[in-house]
Amino acid sequence: MTLVTLLTDFGTADGYVAEVKGTILQLAPGTGLVDLTHDIPPGDVAAAAYALGRAWRTFPAGTVHLAVVDPGVGTARRALAAEIRGHRFVAPDNGLLTGLLLAGAEVLVSLPTPPGASATFHARDLFAPAAAALARGTATSEMGDPVTDPVRLPVPRLERQGTRLLGAVIHVDRFGTLVTNLPGARVATGAMVRVGAYDIALHATFGGVAPGELVAFVGSGGTVEIAVRDGRADSALGLGRGADAVVEMRQ
Protein backbone atom coordinates (compact mmCIF):
# COMPACT_ATOMS: atom_id res chain seq x y z
CA MET A 1 0.00 0.00 0.00
CA THR A 2 1.38 3.38 -1.00
CA LEU A 3 1.23 6.10 1.64
CA VAL A 4 0.25 9.70 0.89
CA THR A 5 0.89 12.26 3.63
CA LEU A 6 -1.07 15.51 3.79
CA LEU A 7 0.04 18.88 5.15
CA THR A 8 -2.15 21.97 4.80
CA ASP A 9 -3.33 25.12 6.55
CA PHE A 10 -6.98 24.15 6.05
CA GLY A 11 -7.80 23.17 9.63
CA THR A 12 -10.54 20.62 10.26
CA ALA A 13 -13.58 22.80 10.88
CA ASP A 14 -14.53 22.70 7.20
CA GLY A 15 -14.61 19.82 4.74
CA TYR A 16 -11.64 20.88 2.61
CA VAL A 17 -9.30 18.15 3.86
CA ALA A 18 -12.00 15.54 3.31
CA GLU A 19 -12.44 16.67 -0.30
CA VAL A 20 -8.72 16.30 -0.92
CA LYS A 21 -8.69 12.84 0.63
CA GLY A 22 -11.79 11.77 -1.28
CA THR A 23 -10.23 12.84 -4.57
CA ILE A 24 -7.08 10.81 -3.88
CA LEU A 25 -9.07 7.73 -2.89
CA GLN A 26 -11.24 7.93 -6.00
CA LEU A 27 -8.19 8.11 -8.27
CA ALA A 28 -5.94 5.73 -6.31
CA PRO A 29 -8.14 3.32 -4.31
CA GLY A 30 -6.40 1.62 -1.42
CA THR A 31 -3.95 4.44 -0.80
CA GLY A 32 -3.02 4.94 2.84
CA LEU A 33 -3.56 8.55 3.95
CA VAL A 34 -1.57 10.07 6.82
CA ASP A 35 -2.21 13.56 8.20
CA LEU A 36 1.03 15.39 9.00
CA THR A 37 -0.84 18.50 10.12
CA HIS A 38 -3.65 20.76 8.97
CA ASP A 39 -2.97 23.39 11.61
CA ILE A 40 -0.27 25.41 9.85
CA PRO A 41 -1.12 29.09 10.45
CA PRO A 42 -3.03 30.31 7.38
CA GLY A 43 -0.62 31.22 4.57
CA ASP A 44 2.51 30.58 6.67
CA VAL A 45 4.75 28.95 4.06
CA ALA A 46 7.83 29.02 6.31
CA ALA A 47 6.03 27.07 9.05
CA ALA A 48 4.87 24.54 6.46
CA ALA A 49 8.40 24.17 5.09
CA TYR A 50 9.72 23.54 8.61
CA ALA A 51 7.07 20.93 9.43
CA LEU A 52 7.49 19.10 6.13
CA GLY A 53 11.27 19.25 6.37
CA ARG A 54 11.18 17.45 9.72
CA ALA A 55 8.47 14.90 8.98
CA TRP A 56 9.12 13.46 5.53
CA ARG A 57 12.35 11.66 6.46
CA THR A 58 10.53 9.53 9.07
CA PHE A 59 8.41 7.82 6.39
CA PRO A 60 9.46 4.88 4.22
CA ALA A 61 10.79 5.37 0.71
CA GLY A 62 7.95 5.33 -1.79
CA THR A 63 5.78 7.69 0.25
CA VAL A 64 4.08 10.56 -1.59
CA HIS A 65 3.85 13.87 0.28
CA LEU A 66 1.13 16.40 -0.58
CA ALA A 67 1.85 19.79 0.99
CA VAL A 68 -0.41 22.76 0.28
CA VAL A 69 -0.06 26.14 1.96
CA ASP A 70 -0.80 28.26 -1.04
CA PRO A 71 -1.63 31.97 -0.66
CA GLY A 72 -0.87 32.36 -4.39
CA VAL A 73 -3.41 29.77 -5.55
CA GLY A 74 -4.86 30.66 -8.94
CA THR A 75 -2.05 33.06 -9.83
CA ALA A 76 0.90 32.47 -12.14
CA ARG A 77 2.81 30.58 -9.42
CA ARG A 78 3.80 27.11 -10.60
CA ALA A 79 2.79 23.77 -9.11
CA LEU A 80 5.65 21.34 -8.54
CA ALA A 81 6.33 17.64 -8.28
CA ALA A 82 9.68 16.59 -6.86
CA GLU A 83 11.58 13.48 -5.86
CA ILE A 84 14.42 12.75 -3.47
CA ARG A 85 15.64 9.44 -2.02
CA GLY A 86 12.56 7.59 -3.21
CA HIS A 87 10.11 10.11 -1.73
CA ARG A 88 7.79 12.06 -4.05
CA PHE A 89 6.27 15.48 -3.34
CA VAL A 90 3.63 17.79 -4.77
CA ALA A 91 3.45 21.40 -3.60
CA PRO A 92 3.10 24.99 -4.83
CA ASP A 93 6.26 26.72 -6.02
CA ASN A 94 6.36 29.27 -3.22
CA GLY A 95 9.29 28.07 -1.10
CA LEU A 96 7.44 25.27 0.68
CA LEU A 97 9.95 22.75 -0.73
CA THR A 98 13.02 24.78 0.27
CA GLY A 99 14.33 22.11 2.66
CA LEU A 100 13.96 19.47 0.00
CA LEU A 101 15.81 21.62 -2.52
CA LEU A 102 18.65 22.21 -0.06
CA ALA A 103 18.87 18.45 0.48
CA GLY A 104 19.39 17.94 -3.26
CA ALA A 105 16.09 17.10 -4.96
CA GLU A 106 16.80 14.68 -7.79
CA VAL A 107 13.75 15.46 -9.96
CA LEU A 108 11.76 18.70 -10.13
CA VAL A 109 8.97 19.35 -12.63
CA SER A 110 6.14 21.80 -13.18
CA LEU A 111 2.64 20.30 -13.03
CA PRO A 112 0.01 21.34 -15.59
CA THR A 113 -3.30 22.64 -14.30
CA PRO A 114 -6.11 20.23 -15.23
CA PRO A 115 -8.96 21.65 -17.33
CA GLY A 116 -11.83 22.83 -15.17
CA ALA A 117 -9.76 23.07 -11.99
CA SER A 118 -11.10 25.54 -9.46
CA ALA A 119 -8.93 28.66 -9.33
CA THR A 120 -9.22 28.64 -5.53
CA PHE A 121 -8.87 24.93 -4.69
CA HIS A 122 -5.79 23.51 -6.38
CA ALA A 123 -5.26 21.19 -3.42
CA ARG A 124 -8.29 19.19 -4.54
CA ASP A 125 -8.20 19.73 -8.29
CA LEU A 126 -4.46 19.80 -9.09
CA PHE A 127 -2.32 18.49 -6.24
CA ALA A 128 -4.59 15.62 -5.15
CA PRO A 129 -4.80 14.14 -8.68
CA ALA A 130 -1.03 14.53 -9.04
CA ALA A 131 -0.44 12.76 -5.71
CA ALA A 132 -2.81 9.99 -6.79
CA ALA A 133 -0.93 9.56 -10.07
CA LEU A 134 2.35 9.23 -8.19
CA ALA A 135 0.73 6.74 -5.80
CA ARG A 136 -0.37 4.67 -8.80
CA GLY A 137 3.25 4.51 -9.97
CA THR A 138 3.61 7.34 -12.49
CA ALA A 139 7.23 8.48 -12.61
CA THR A 140 7.83 11.96 -11.21
CA SER A 141 9.78 12.91 -14.34
CA GLU A 142 6.68 12.16 -16.46
CA MET A 143 4.44 14.53 -14.52
CA GLY A 144 5.55 17.75 -16.23
CA ASP A 145 8.36 19.86 -17.62
CA PRO A 146 11.69 20.19 -15.78
CA VAL A 147 12.16 23.20 -13.47
CA THR A 148 15.56 24.73 -12.78
CA ASP A 149 14.59 27.92 -10.92
CA PRO A 150 12.24 26.99 -8.05
CA VAL A 151 11.30 29.58 -5.44
CA ARG A 152 13.35 29.25 -2.25
CA LEU A 153 12.75 30.79 1.14
CA PRO A 154 15.65 32.83 2.59
CA VAL A 155 18.02 30.62 4.57
CA PRO A 156 18.34 31.82 8.20
CA ARG A 157 21.79 32.93 9.28
CA LEU A 158 24.10 30.32 10.81
CA GLU A 159 27.71 31.43 11.03
CA ARG A 160 30.77 31.14 13.23
CA GLN A 161 32.14 34.26 14.90
CA GLY A 162 35.23 33.45 16.97
CA THR A 163 34.16 30.86 19.55
CA ARG A 164 30.45 31.57 19.05
CA LEU A 165 27.76 30.33 16.72
CA LEU A 166 25.31 32.95 15.49
CA GLY A 167 21.93 31.66 14.39
CA ALA A 168 18.24 32.46 14.62
CA VAL A 169 14.86 31.26 15.82
CA ILE A 170 13.38 29.41 12.85
CA HIS A 171 10.10 28.14 14.30
CA VAL A 172 7.70 28.60 17.19
CA ASP A 173 5.77 25.44 18.05
CA ARG A 174 2.27 25.21 19.55
CA PHE A 175 3.75 25.20 23.07
CA GLY A 176 5.45 28.55 22.48
CA THR A 177 8.88 26.92 22.30
CA LEU A 178 11.45 28.86 20.26
CA VAL A 179 13.25 26.44 17.93
CA THR A 180 16.61 27.69 16.67
CA ASN A 181 18.94 26.48 13.93
CA LEU A 182 21.88 26.18 16.34
CA PRO A 183 23.07 22.56 16.02
CA GLY A 184 23.16 20.88 19.40
CA ALA A 185 26.20 18.79 18.47
CA ARG A 186 28.29 21.97 18.22
CA VAL A 187 27.18 23.57 21.49
CA ALA A 188 29.51 23.60 24.49
CA THR A 189 28.36 21.61 27.53
CA GLY A 190 26.73 23.91 30.08
CA ALA A 191 26.69 26.83 27.65
CA MET A 192 24.52 29.88 28.04
CA VAL A 193 22.25 30.51 25.06
CA ARG A 194 21.49 34.12 24.21
CA VAL A 195 18.23 34.73 22.40
CA GLY A 196 17.30 38.35 21.87
CA ALA A 197 18.58 40.08 25.02
CA TYR A 198 18.17 37.03 27.28
CA ASP A 199 20.84 34.58 28.49
CA ILE A 200 19.47 31.14 29.27
CA ALA A 201 21.27 28.13 30.72
CA LEU A 202 21.41 24.92 28.69
CA HIS A 203 19.90 21.85 30.41
CA ALA A 204 19.15 18.29 29.32
CA THR A 205 15.38 18.79 29.44
CA PHE A 206 12.53 20.84 30.95
CA GLY A 207 13.03 19.13 34.29
CA GLY A 208 16.28 21.02 34.83
CA VAL A 209 14.41 24.12 35.97
CA ALA A 210 11.45 24.95 38.19
CA PRO A 211 7.98 25.61 36.75
CA GLY A 212 7.78 29.05 35.17
CA GLU A 213 11.53 29.32 34.54
CA LEU A 214 13.29 29.63 31.19
CA VAL A 215 15.26 26.66 29.91
CA ALA A 216 17.42 25.94 26.86
CA PHE A 217 17.93 22.38 25.64
CA VAL A 218 18.74 20.37 22.53
CA GLY A 219 15.38 19.35 21.08
CA SER A 220 14.28 16.26 19.21
CA GLY A 221 15.22 17.89 15.91
CA GLY A 222 18.84 18.19 17.01
CA THR A 223 18.92 21.96 17.46
CA VAL A 224 18.81 24.25 20.48
CA GLU A 225 15.33 25.22 21.71
CA ILE A 226 14.14 27.74 24.30
CA ALA A 227 11.11 27.07 26.46
CA VAL A 228 9.39 28.07 29.67
CA ARG A 229 8.56 25.09 31.84
CA ASP A 230 4.77 24.92 32.03
CA GLY A 231 4.56 28.17 30.06
CA ARG A 232 5.29 29.84 26.72
CA ALA A 233 8.70 31.23 25.83
CA ASP A 234 7.38 33.30 22.93
CA SER A 235 5.05 35.23 25.25
CA ALA A 236 7.50 35.46 28.14
CA LEU A 237 10.30 36.84 25.97
CA GLY A 238 8.26 38.67 23.37
CA LEU A 239 10.25 36.89 20.64
CA GLY A 240 9.42 34.84 17.58
CA ARG A 241 10.76 33.57 14.29
CA GLY A 242 13.77 35.56 13.11
CA ALA A 243 15.07 36.50 16.57
CA ASP A 244 18.87 36.25 16.93
CA ALA A 245 20.27 33.24 18.82
CA VAL A 246 23.91 32.90 19.94
CA VAL A 247 25.80 30.18 21.80
CA GLU A 248 29.39 29.23 22.66
CA MET A 249 30.73 26.44 20.49
CA ARG A 250 32.10 23.14 21.66
CA GLN A 251 35.92 23.29 21.66
Sequence and secondary structure as in RCSB ss.txt:
>XXXX:A:sequence
MTLVTLLTDFGTADGYVAEVKGTILQLAPGTGLVDLTHDIPPGDVAAAAYALGRAWRTFPAGTVHLAVVDPGVGT
ARRALAAEIRGHRFVAPDNGLLTGLLLAGAEVLVSLPTPPGASATFHARDLFAPAAAALARGTATSEMGDPVTDP
VRLPVPRLERQGTRLLGAVIHVDRFGTLVTNLPGARVATGAMVRVGAYDIALHATFGGVAPGELVAFVGSGGTVE
IAVRDGRADSALGLGRGADAVVEMRQ
>XXXX:A:secstr
  EEEEEES  SSSSHHHHHHHHHHHHSTT EEEEEES S TT HHHHHHHHHHHGGGS TT EEEEE  TTTTS
S  EEEEEETTEEEEEESSSTTHHHHHTT SEEEE    TT  TT HIIIIIHHHHHHHHTT  GGGSSEE S  
        EEETTEEEEEEEEE TT  EEEEEEGGGB TT EEEETTEEEEB SSGGGS TT EEEEE TTSEEE
EEETTS HHHHHT  TT EEEEEB  
